[in-house]
Amino acid sequence: GHALQRRTLRTPLPPLLRPRPPPATPVWCFAQLEEDGGGGACADLLGDDPVPLADCCLNPAYGYKRHPQGHCHTCRSGAWGPWGPWGGCSVTCGEGTQPGRGRRAVGRRGGEARARGRGRGRDPCPLPPEAGRWSPWAPWGECSATCGAGTQGRSRACADPAPRCGGDCGPGGARETRVCRGGTPTCPVGGGWGPWGPWGSCGGTCEGAGPKPRRSRSRRCDSPPPSTDPPGPACPGDAVDAQPCPALPPCPVDGAWGAWSATAPCPVTCGLGVVTWRRACDAPPPQHGGRRCHGNSLRRGVCGPHGPCPAVPHWGPWGDWTPCERPLWGAQSCEPAVGQQRRTRECVGRKPGGPACLAEGGVATIQIRACYNIHHCLLAGNWSDWSPWGLCTPPCGPSPTRSRVRECQPIYPAYPLTVTPVGSAVPVNVTFWGSARPRCPRLEGQLLRLEERRPCLHPPS
């Protein structure tokens, strides 16, 4: 024999768990198993060699060892023994557990066995709670407000003594509050701005070289107004807001004359000459619909005298054209019949025996041209554009005026403007001669001439 061994199951085992060693594990099989509590001793070895476990345990009363000197195991299923006594509770109050009760799993005929179930157990062990008591209230704290109504609080602790085992200190809480008053009965109220009013009108209608026109809007400090007793702070910021006016057109700029040009040298060396001064409307020029400069851009004056000029023969001015006539037929007007006109000039200052006047371009004392006679002919007409403004009349003194005109101008007939005279291969130009009588639509009650007058600005005294 082997010595008997006692073993207590310290950990819970699964209920009714059959030993399941690997099927191919060889064991030493014994025909007798002596049980002693949780252990046992094997006797009567069957055979000299190990056999498969399944073959050994065909008889549940047999036992086996995995090693020759190992523990003896039973082939039958294990079962739980009776429970042991309970241990002490884990706490002194409230709910705890009672550990320490155990049971053993043994085979039917002794030896170590495995069984399903728990080897140790725990049960609740309730004990009654103990009530605590509130400590005295602490002094009231400071008021939360320095003026008007506020709150203040005080506290106490559930620790005189503290409760145990889930107990409490009874009704009431650990903190309470009450309404209090600050040092000043009424708080000052700061002012608040009301909404902005609409934008006002612009300080100008156009944008020029000076400061840009602006517009403004305002608001009132009345939402709420600042208190007076005690005095509250005023509204922060400005009551008036201003900004440049948007999208203004540029202002008209009236034109102004620049300086007169320097005096040019006299163009003649004898007799009297004429010099001209000029100025431009560019200081500044008119812009954006501004008015043009008033007055003349040219000024003329007489220069000299340098003494009389020596007499030199020269051509005098051309005389007037003769009426347009056809040779042998005389004047034929209002027809597309080509006539002729003549004009002459004289050589002035020629001394007897002195040099004659030089011909200019082959023309000496007479000119001839082809013409159409439209004198006193009734023709359709159109109104001309306005003429430039004339000079102020009188040039100085009170109430001078100036004028401009539109005239009814004839629409000339569609006659040929070039003809080739008989016996010549060179074409000549044909001009219209005479004062026709044009007919225009009535304009402001006028048929031939319309005049407009206006006063002169800044006339010299």
Protein Blocks (a to p, Z undefined) as FASTA:
>chain_A
ZZddddddfbdcdehiacdddfklccdddfbdcdehjbccdehiehjbdcdfklmmmpmk
bccdfbfklccddfbdcdddddddddddfbfghjdddehiacddddfkgpjdddeddfbd
cdddddddddddddddddddddfbfghjdddddddddfbccdeehiaebeadfbdcdddd
dfblbacddddddddddddddfbfbdcfbdcdddddddddfbccddfbdcddddedjfbd
cdddehiacddddddddddddddddfbfghjdddddddddfbccdeehiacdedjfbdcd
dedjebjadddddddddddddddddehklpaehiacdcddddddddehiaehiacdddee
hiakbccdddddfehiacdddddddddddddddfbdehiacdddddddddddfbdfbdcd
ehiabdcddddedjdddddddeehiakbccdddddehiaZZ
